Amino acid sequence: MDAREAVLGRIRTALAAGSSREEDVPLDRRYRRRDDAAREAVLALFAERVEDYRATVHRLPEADLPAAIAAACRRRGVRRLAVPMDTPREWLPAGVEILGDESLSPPILDAVDGVLTGCALGIAQTGTIVLDGGERQGRRALSLLPDYHLCVVFAGQVVGIVPEAIERLRDAARGGKPITFISGPSATSDIELNRVEGVHGPRTLEVLLVERGEDGD
C-alpha cells in the first residue's frame, strides 16, 4: 500500500466510525415554515426592510408601471439601459437606448447607465430580492455590473419569511440555476470599517413594488 492509499484508508475508516455518532442524529426541523401575517403587513415589512438597506422603494398599481419606469430613468439621467431579452415591450421607456443583455460584454455592461430587471421573489423578513435567471431577469452579470439597478417586484412574488423563499427556489436550485440574493445596494467595509458601496454590484438599487388590482397581488 502506498502513502496515498494509506491516507485514503484512514479517511474512510474515520468516516465510517463517525457515521453513528450521537451528534449525527437528524435535527428537529419543526421550525416555522409559513408567515401567517396579513398580506398588507408582509408587503409593508418588505418595503421597510428594503429601505433599511438604503434602497428606494415605490409602491404602485400595475397600470402605472411603465410610467414609473420612465420616471425612474429620468430622475437617474439614464440614457442607455440594459434589459433582459424577454423584457415586456411596455416596460421600455421612450427616449432611452435599450440594450439587450445577450450581446453585451462586461465592459459594455459596466459602462451603461443602468439595468432594468424583474425578479424571482422577495423576502419581507430580510428585505431581500432573489434572482434565479428566470423570466425578465437575464444573466447574473446583467444585475451585477451596472452601477444602477431598477428592479420590478410584483406583490405576489413577496413571501414573508426565509423558509418560504427556500421552498419556492427548490426547483431553480435543483436545475442548477444561478441564484442571487440581493439585500440592498452592494456594500462592504474596508479595514477601518468605512462603508464602501458599489464594489461587488450596483451602487444604487431602486425597487418598484407592483400591486395587481384583480387579486391584490
VENQUI-V345273 format. One record per helix or strand of 2 or more residues. SS is the DSSP state (H for helix, E for strand). FROM is the first residue (numbers start at 1). TO is the last residue. If there is no record, write none. Layout:
SS/FROM/TO
SS/FROM/TO
//
This chain:
H/3/18
H/22/24
H/39/52
E/56/61
H/62/76
E/80/83
H/89/91
E/97/100
H/101/103
H/106/111
E/114/117
E/121/123
E/128/131
H/140/145
E/148/154
H/155/157
E/158/159
H/162/168
H/170/174
E/180/182
E/187/189
E/195/197
E/204/211
//
